[in-house]
Structures are given as structure tokens and as C-alpha cells.
Amino acid sequence: MVEKNLDEIFDPVAISSELTYGTWRRQNGWKPLLFTKAYGPYFEDNNGHRYLDFSSQLMCSNLGHGNQRIKESIMEQLNKFEYAQPGYATEIRAKVAVELKSVLPENLVKYFFGSSGTEANEAAIKTVRMFFSSDKKTKIISNYNSYHGSTMGSVSLTGDFRRIAVDTFYSSQGVLHAPPPYCYRCPLGQHYPECNLACANYLDYMIKNEGNVGGVVVEPVTGTNGVIVPPEGYLQRIREITRENDVLLVTDEVMSGWGRTGEWFAVDNWSVKPDILTTAKGITGAYLPLSLMATSRRIADFFENNYFAHGHTYEAHPVPLAAAYAAIREYKDKDLIKHSKNLGKVLKKRLEEIKERHRSVGDVRSIGLFGAVELVKNREIKTPFNNYLDKLKGNPLMTDRVAKYAMEKGVYISTWINHFIIAPPLIITEEELEKGLDVVDESLSVSDKEVL
């Protein structure tokens, strides 16, 4: 018997689908693309096909691929030492803290580092409840149509169907959900600005009637669930309501932070200062896992003489912190926040043109280099092509069909149930942005054919 060549035996796609889990999906039929190389705003598969990374993978590769400064910073730290338990101080921990102080909202003065956005939100949940432990203000309100993570606490905060899928065995006790500022599909049947921000004002009603509410958690710009940019005045009103009721405001900037919206953080667009801000993804440009919970002076002072009952083995891990330090310097030195804001004007204009040209486009939304296209099969009554049960059952989605066409033309876009997200690396050029949007424009012919 002739022994097979190793390359013939080793099939990364087959092994990955057989021995590892594909997330947020049924496992049957999962045959992932084999990702082999990446550089700048592009990546390649094993056949040498090149794709423009038009969603920064999972809205996290903000600095593109192959950044030399970040790689060198990681290696420099590895050459010093690879790990220190979080009870020690390290030079890189201090350097990152100083950088954070220069870019975060000025009221956020103390930081906790984790490994993922989920971990940052878990830390925020515990921090809110520890802070109000003597008052027993343990309830937390988040929005429907939100995503905050996959662990027990963070998935309870989550307001989309991923929470529903595990609600039978994950306790969501102490978490309530409020109407989101989703103007295109207003849950209250209102129209902005005549609504007078009814969704925000309903939060005040909830807090006063529930009692014992300690925190409100919001995505300043909703991420996965549609890049929902809140109407003017919404976040300001939420901040007023939380202050008036002595409730901590937590803003989840896991996806919307790090220049994605044309400001360092999405809250900066509305000059809102939260009590707690959580973030991850772009903090290292996704080169290594790292997350952050940043807290106000009031919270920091509380824990001077109260026990902070939280921690992880990899909290403040020096190697991801080295990636973060280099990433923050890259954002600054390349003026990428301004670049995002400037190209955001191009993106907004093109998306409006695309909406006018395609009858399957119900709505487009964008801020900075963060945009979404929502598909409908009947524009007048906003009938969606699919629902979350289709996703759970593994039924074909129209957004996936559009994305498949775009992929064949060399552009990758991240899809959800009835929308896809445009969030390219902040290093993208205007020419590359325009070319990617040309492909998106062409790909929508797929959904146009199915309009009622």
C-alpha cells in the first residue's frame, strides 16, 4: 500500500468542520472558506482568490492586516517576558493606561482589562451590582435588538434572538429590556421627531416602576443588529434619565469604538459621558484578544474601600497590551479617526444612492465607516425577506445570497438576518471604498429579483 502524501491527507476545511464548532449556527453543512493570507484591507483563500475585507472580518480588524508596528510590539514584549500574573505591575500595562487616558471620555479614569467584549460586559454587570450592593439595586436594563455577548450575564443583557435560544437554561433574572431607538421599525409605532424620543422616555417609566434598577446598558450605535444610529437627542436623554434616577449608564463600545464611527468612541458624537464604557475588538485591531472596562471616578473611589470581586488569569496580559499600545499609536499617528470621519461622508452618500437605485433596499444607515443595508421584499410595508427562525433552522437567507455574489466579485461583507454590514478597515483608501461599494451595488441585483 502506497502511503498518501501528507498534503492529500490534511484537509483543514474538513477537519475544522468535523472537529470544531461553527458559532451561531447548526453544524450540519458547515464548510468554511480556508483563509490563508491577509495584508492591508485584503485577505486570500487557498485558491489565491483575493477579497476586499469590507466588514473588517467581524468588525474588528480596524487597522487592516499585517501591520508591522503591531507585530514588532508583540515580539518586543515576548522577548522581555510573555506573562505576568495580574497582581504585578508591568511597564506595558502602565503605558497602555496612559494612552487610554488620552483617548477615552475624560471622566473615565480607571481600567480593567479582559480578553473579549463578553468579558468586559460581564465585568460591567458585576461592577454595577457591587456598586449598589448596599442599596440592593441589582436590576439592569438593556435594549431589545442588542448584542452584548455569549456568557451567562452578557447573553441575558442581549436583546436579540440569541438570548431566546438559551433562555431556558440561562437565567436572565434581574435583566429587563427596553425599546431600542430603531426608527425604521419603531417598536412603539412612532415617527421621529414627532415622537419626542418616546423610546428614551419609556426607559424613565421602566426605572421608576420597576424599582431597584442599578444600571442601563446601551450600544451607542447598535452593532451586529443593524448599525442603528440613534436619533439626535436619544443618548443625551438616556444620560439625563440615568442621572436623575441615580442609575449607572454603561455604554457597550465593543464594536463602535476605536474610530469606527468617525470619533474615538461613538459616545463622542453626542458628547455623552457614561459611568462605564466597555470595548474590545479594535483596541488591538484584533491582532490579539483584549478588552477593556473603563469606569468613572465615582466608581473607582467606591472600590478604594470596598472589595472588587472580579478577576481573570489573563487580566492585563502583557502581550495583548503590547498590541494595544501599538494600535493606539497607529490610530493617532495615521490620523485614522479623521480619515474615518471623512470617508464616512463618501459612504453615506453612496449608500443613499444605492437605496434609491434598488427596490429591495428598505433602509440604509451609517456613521463614519460603519454602515448597514437592510433588505426588504416589499418596501412600502417593510416586509423582511427572513426572520430569526430562518436563522435558527438554517434556512437560506437573502442576505447570504447577496453576500455570496459579492464574494464571487472579490468583496467580503458580514451578514445578519435582513441586513449586511459595511465596516472596512480604517486604513482603506477612497478608491478601494468606492470599488467595494460598486460591487455591493451590483450584488443587490440578486435581492431586487425577489421583490414583491
HELIX and SHEET records of a PDB file:
HELIX    1   1 LEU A    6  ILE A    9  1                                   4    
HELIX    2   2 PRO A   12  LEU A   19  1                                   8    
HELIX    3   3 SER A   56  MET A   59  1                                   4    
HELIX    4   4 GLN A   68  LYS A   80  1                                  13    
HELIX    5   5 GLU A   91  VAL A  103  1                                  13    
HELIX    6   6 GLY A  117  PHE A  131  1                                  15    
HELIX    7   7 SER A  133  ASP A  135  5                                   3    
HELIX    8   8 MET A  152  LEU A  157  1                                   6    
HELIX    9   9 PHE A  161  ILE A  164  1                                   4    
HELIX   10  10 CYS A  183  ARG A  185  5                                   3    
HELIX   11  11 ALA A  198  GLU A  210  1                                  13    
HELIX   12  12 TYR A  234  GLU A  244  1                                  11    
HELIX   13  13 ALA A  266  TRP A  270  5                                   5    
HELIX   14  14 LYS A  281  ILE A  283  5                                   3    
HELIX   15  15 ARG A  297  PHE A  302  1                                   6    
HELIX   16  16 PRO A  318  ASP A  333  1                                  16    
HELIX   17  17 LEU A  336  ARG A  357  1                                  22    
HELIX   18  18 TYR A  388  LYS A  393  1                                   6    
HELIX   19  19 MET A  398  GLU A  408  1                                  11    
HELIX   20  20 GLU A  430  SER A  443  1                                  14    
HELIX   21  21 SER A  445  ASP A  448  1                                   4    
SHEET    1   A 4 PHE A  35  TYR A  39  0                                        
SHEET    2   A 4 TYR A  42  ASP A  45 -1                                        
SHEET    3   A 4 ARG A  50  ASP A  53 -1                                        
SHEET    4   A 4 VAL A 411  TYR A 412  1                                        
SHEET    1   B 7 LEU A 108  GLY A 114  0                                        
SHEET    2   B 7 SER A 291  SER A 296 -1                                        
SHEET    3   B 7 ILE A 276  THR A 279 -1                                        
SHEET    4   B 7 LEU A 248  ASP A 252  1                                        
SHEET    5   B 7 VAL A 213  VAL A 218  1                                        
SHEET    6   B 7 LYS A 139  ASN A 143  1                                        
SHEET    7   B 7 VAL A 175  ALA A 178  1                                        
SHEET    1   C 4 VAL A 361  SER A 366  0                                        
SHEET    2   C 4 GLY A 371  LEU A 375 -1                                        
SHEET    3   C 4 HIS A 419  ILE A 422 -1                                        
SHEET    4   C 4 SER A 414  THR A 415 -1                                        
END                                                                             
